[in-house]
């Protein structure tokens, strides 16, 4: 049996909570200030000793996909392009990995491993940051609904080295082929620009 009093987010003005653990079950109650929380905790301890607290069976937490759908349905001050970006990242990257997992089962180590995997697959840091945003939004909303105590993605630091890209210039035959296609593509509109770019590159190579 355990009854503890603490803040979920430390700081003046933030609410105090009472956390109860008893017979393998856990629950929490938001009370208010510290003094009131300690008084409630004392009452709960007495009820637990008398077997009179009455834990209610909690409904299972929604999956990440279910909760993401609710988060997206909220009124957000987003541009349409922002919403589309979030949807694309959810559908293409996030939901295939976390979609079927309950939000309260997703751990910090799981998120870090997922983002590291995306980097190893060749995604750059900016793309990974964009993928991270909707994950953070969904989990922050889960905290608001008291489905989880804290956001496991919060303050997660990712350190990646900037990737160096080596330029592989066109061979002479590839350059000729490109120019031949440029002559007929859109009536040769881009032919002069491509020709100038190739000659400029040849000039640099001979310096």
MIFILUM-623137 format. One record per residue (C-alpha): chain; x, y, z; residue number from 1. Coordinates in steps of 0.2 Angstrom, whole numbers. Each point is the difference from the previous one (the first is absolute). Layout:
BEGIN
{chain:A px:X py:Y pz:Z resi:NUM}
...
***
This chain:
BEGIN
{chain:A px:0 py:0 pz:0 resi:1}
{chain:A px:6 py:17 pz:-4 resi:2}
{chain:A px:-7 py:18 pz:0 resi:3}
{chain:A px:12 py:14 pz:-6 resi:4}
{chain:A px:-3 py:18 pz:-3 resi:5}
{chain:A px:10 py:10 pz:-13 resi:6}
{chain:A px:-2 py:11 pz:-15 resi:7}
{chain:A px:1 py:-7 pz:-18 resi:8}
{chain:A px:8 py:16 pz:-6 resi:9}
{chain:A px:10 py:9 pz:14 resi:10}
{chain:A px:-2 py:18 pz:2 resi:11}
{chain:A px:-10 py:13 pz:9 resi:12}
{chain:A px:-18 py:0 pz:-5 resi:13}
{chain:A px:0 py:-17 pz:-7 resi:14}
{chain:A px:-13 py:-12 pz:8 resi:15}
{chain:A px:5 py:-14 pz:12 resi:16}
{chain:A px:-6 py:-18 pz:-2 resi:17}
{chain:A px:-3 py:-15 pz:11 resi:18}
{chain:A px:7 py:-16 pz:-7 resi:19}
{chain:A px:-7 py:-16 pz:7 resi:20}
{chain:A px:7 py:-18 pz:-3 resi:21}
{chain:A px:-9 py:-14 pz:8 resi:22}
{chain:A px:-1 py:-19 pz:-3 resi:23}
{chain:A px:8 py:2 pz:-17 resi:24}
{chain:A px:-11 py:14 pz:-6 resi:25}
{chain:A px:4 py:18 pz:-2 resi:26}
{chain:A px:-9 py:16 pz:-1 resi:27}
{chain:A px:2 py:19 pz:2 resi:28}
{chain:A px:-11 py:15 pz:5 resi:29}
{chain:A px:4 py:18 pz:-3 resi:30}
{chain:A px:-4 py:10 pz:16 resi:31}
{chain:A px:6 py:17 pz:0 resi:32}
{chain:A px:14 py:7 pz:12 resi:33}
{chain:A px:12 py:-10 pz:10 resi:34}
{chain:A px:-9 py:2 pz:16 resi:35}
{chain:A px:-17 py:-6 pz:-7 resi:36}
{chain:A px:9 py:-15 pz:-8 resi:37}
{chain:A px:8 py:-5 pz:16 resi:38}
{chain:A px:-17 py:0 pz:8 resi:39}
{chain:A px:-8 py:-10 pz:-13 resi:40}
{chain:A px:15 py:-12 pz:0 resi:41}
{chain:A px:-3 py:-3 pz:19 resi:42}
{chain:A px:-18 py:-4 pz:-3 resi:43}
{chain:A px:4 py:-12 pz:-14 resi:44}
{chain:A px:12 py:-9 pz:11 resi:45}
{chain:A px:-13 py:-3 pz:13 resi:46}
{chain:A px:-12 py:-6 pz:-13 resi:47}
{chain:A px:12 py:-12 pz:-7 resi:48}
{chain:A px:4 py:-7 pz:17 resi:49}
{chain:A px:-19 py:-3 pz:3 resi:50}
{chain:A px:-2 py:-7 pz:-18 resi:51}
{chain:A px:-12 py:14 pz:-4 resi:52}
{chain:A px:8 py:9 pz:-14 resi:53}
{chain:A px:-7 py:-9 pz:-15 resi:54}
{chain:A px:12 py:0 pz:-15 resi:55}
{chain:A px:-10 py:1 pz:-16 resi:56}
{chain:A px:6 py:-10 pz:-15 resi:57}
{chain:A px:7 py:12 pz:-13 resi:58}
{chain:A px:-4 py:-1 pz:-18 resi:59}
{chain:A px:14 py:-5 pz:-10 resi:60}
{chain:A px:10 py:14 pz:-7 resi:61}
{chain:A px:-3 py:4 pz:-19 resi:62}
{chain:A px:13 py:-5 pz:-13 resi:63}
{chain:A px:12 py:13 pz:-7 resi:64}
{chain:A px:-10 py:0 pz:-16 resi:65}
{chain:A px:-17 py:3 pz:9 resi:66}
{chain:A px:7 py:14 pz:11 resi:67}
{chain:A px:9 py:8 pz:-15 resi:68}
{chain:A px:-17 py:1 pz:-9 resi:69}
{chain:A px:-8 py:9 pz:15 resi:70}
{chain:A px:15 py:12 pz:1 resi:71}
{chain:A px:-2 py:4 pz:-19 resi:72}
{chain:A px:-18 py:3 pz:3 resi:73}
{chain:A px:3 py:14 pz:13 resi:74}
{chain:A px:-2 py:18 pz:-6 resi:75}
{chain:A px:18 py:5 pz:-4 resi:76}
{chain:A px:7 py:16 pz:-7 resi:77}
{chain:A px:9 py:-9 pz:-14 resi:78}
{chain:A px:2 py:4 pz:-18 resi:79}
{chain:A px:-7 py:-13 pz:-12 resi:80}
{chain:A px:18 py:-4 pz:-6 resi:81}
{chain:A px:5 py:-3 pz:18 resi:82}
{chain:A px:-14 py:-12 pz:3 resi:83}
{chain:A px:4 py:-9 pz:-16 resi:84}
{chain:A px:18 py:-2 pz:6 resi:85}
{chain:A px:-5 py:-7 pz:16 resi:86}
{chain:A px:-12 py:-12 pz:-8 resi:87}
{chain:A px:14 py:-6 pz:-13 resi:88}
{chain:A px:12 py:-3 pz:14 resi:89}
{chain:A px:-12 py:-9 pz:11 resi:90}
{chain:A px:-6 py:-11 pz:-15 resi:91}
{chain:A px:17 py:-3 pz:-7 resi:92}
{chain:A px:11 py:-2 pz:15 resi:93}
{chain:A px:-8 py:1 pz:17 resi:94}
{chain:A px:-16 py:-11 pz:-1 resi:95}
{chain:A px:8 py:-15 pz:-8 resi:96}
{chain:A px:12 py:-1 pz:15 resi:97}
{chain:A px:-11 py:7 pz:15 resi:98}
{chain:A px:-18 py:-1 pz:-7 resi:99}
{chain:A px:-5 py:-16 pz:9 resi:100}
{chain:A px:9 py:4 pz:16 resi:101}
{chain:A px:-10 py:7 pz:15 resi:102}
{chain:A px:6 py:18 pz:4 resi:103}
{chain:A px:4 py:-5 pz:18 resi:104}
{chain:A px:12 py:-14 pz:-6 resi:105}
{chain:A px:11 py:11 pz:-11 resi:106}
{chain:A px:16 py:3 pz:10 resi:107}
{chain:A px:14 py:13 pz:-3 resi:108}
{chain:A px:12 py:-14 pz:-6 resi:109}
{chain:A px:-12 py:-5 pz:-13 resi:110}
{chain:A px:-1 py:17 pz:-7 resi:111}
{chain:A px:18 py:3 pz:0 resi:112}
{chain:A px:3 py:-17 pz:-9 resi:113}
{chain:A px:-13 py:5 pz:-13 resi:114}
{chain:A px:7 py:17 pz:-4 resi:115}
{chain:A px:18 py:-8 pz:0 resi:116}
{chain:A px:-7 py:-13 pz:-13 resi:117}
{chain:A px:-7 py:14 pz:-11 resi:118}
{chain:A px:17 py:8 pz:0 resi:119}
{chain:A px:9 py:-16 pz:-4 resi:120}
{chain:A px:-12 py:-2 pz:-15 resi:121}
{chain:A px:7 py:16 pz:-7 resi:122}
{chain:A px:-12 py:13 pz:6 resi:123}
{chain:A px:8 py:17 pz:4 resi:124}
{chain:A px:-1 py:9 pz:16 resi:125}
{chain:A px:-13 py:12 pz:-6 resi:126}
{chain:A px:-12 py:-13 pz:-6 resi:127}
{chain:A px:2 py:-10 pz:17 resi:128}
{chain:A px:-5 py:16 pz:9 resi:129}
{chain:A px:-15 py:2 pz:-11 resi:130}
{chain:A px:-5 py:-18 pz:5 resi:131}
{chain:A px:3 py:3 pz:18 resi:132}
{chain:A px:-13 py:15 pz:1 resi:133}
{chain:A px:-16 py:-10 pz:-2 resi:134}
{chain:A px:6 py:-14 pz:11 resi:135}
{chain:A px:3 py:14 pz:14 resi:136}
{chain:A px:-17 py:7 pz:-3 resi:137}
{chain:A px:-9 py:-17 pz:2 resi:138}
{chain:A px:9 py:-4 pz:15 resi:139}
{chain:A px:-2 py:17 pz:8 resi:140}
{chain:A px:-19 py:-2 pz:-3 resi:141}
{chain:A px:1 py:-16 pz:9 resi:142}
{chain:A px:8 py:8 pz:15 resi:143}
{chain:A px:-15 py:13 pz:0 resi:144}
{chain:A px:-12 py:-14 pz:0 resi:145}
{chain:A px:9 py:-9 pz:14 resi:146}
{chain:A px:3 py:-15 pz:-10 resi:147}
{chain:A px:19 py:1 pz:4 resi:148}
{chain:A px:9 py:9 pz:14 resi:149}
{chain:A px:13 py:9 pz:-11 resi:150}
{chain:A px:5 py:2 pz:-18 resi:151}
{chain:A px:14 py:-13 pz:-4 resi:152}
{chain:A px:6 py:11 pz:-15 resi:153}
{chain:A px:2 py:15 pz:11 resi:154}
{chain:A px:18 py:6 pz:1 resi:155}
{chain:A px:6 py:-15 pz:-10 resi:156}
{chain:A px:17 py:6 pz:-8 resi:157}
{chain:A px:5 py:-7 pz:-17 resi:158}
{chain:A px:18 py:2 pz:-5 resi:159}
{chain:A px:4 py:-4 pz:-18 resi:160}
{chain:A px:15 py:4 pz:-10 resi:161}
{chain:A px:-3 py:11 pz:-16 resi:162}
{chain:A px:1 py:-12 pz:-15 resi:163}
{chain:A px:12 py:5 pz:-13 resi:164}
{chain:A px:-6 py:-2 pz:-18 resi:165}
{chain:A px:13 py:-3 pz:-14 resi:166}
{chain:A px:-4 py:6 pz:-17 resi:167}
{chain:A px:1 py:-13 pz:-14 resi:168}
{chain:A px:2 py:10 pz:-16 resi:169}
{chain:A px:-7 py:-6 pz:-16 resi:170}
{chain:A px:12 py:-9 pz:-12 resi:171}
{chain:A px:2 py:7 pz:-17 resi:172}
{chain:A px:-12 py:-12 pz:-8 resi:173}
{chain:A px:-13 py:3 pz:13 resi:174}
{chain:A px:2 py:19 pz:-3 resi:175}
{chain:A px:-3 py:-3 pz:-19 resi:176}
{chain:A px:-15 py:-10 pz:4 resi:177}
{chain:A px:-7 py:13 pz:11 resi:178}
{chain:A px:2 py:13 pz:-13 resi:179}
{chain:A px:-9 py:-10 pz:-13 resi:180}
{chain:A px:-15 py:-3 pz:11 resi:181}
{chain:A px:0 py:19 pz:5 resi:182}
{chain:A px:-1 py:4 pz:-19 resi:183}
{chain:A px:-17 py:-8 pz:-1 resi:184}
{chain:A px:-7 py:2 pz:17 resi:185}
{chain:A px:-13 py:15 pz:1 resi:186}
{chain:A px:6 py:5 pz:-17 resi:187}
{chain:A px:18 py:2 pz:6 resi:188}
{chain:A px:-5 py:14 pz:13 resi:189}
{chain:A px:14 py:-6 pz:13 resi:190}
{chain:A px:13 py:-5 pz:-13 resi:191}
{chain:A px:10 py:17 pz:1 resi:192}
{chain:A px:0 py:0 pz:19 resi:193}
{chain:A px:6 py:-18 pz:1 resi:194}
{chain:A px:13 py:3 pz:-13 resi:195}
{chain:A px:7 py:15 pz:9 resi:196}
{chain:A px:0 py:-10 pz:17 resi:197}
{chain:A px:10 py:-14 pz:-8 resi:198}
{chain:A px:12 py:11 pz:-8 resi:199}
{chain:A px:3 py:9 pz:16 resi:200}
{chain:A px:3 py:-16 pz:9 resi:201}
{chain:A px:12 py:-6 pz:-14 resi:202}
{chain:A px:9 py:17 pz:2 resi:203}
{chain:A px:2 py:-3 pz:19 resi:204}
{chain:A px:6 py:-17 pz:-2 resi:205}
{chain:A px:14 py:6 pz:-11 resi:206}
{chain:A px:6 py:14 pz:12 resi:207}
***
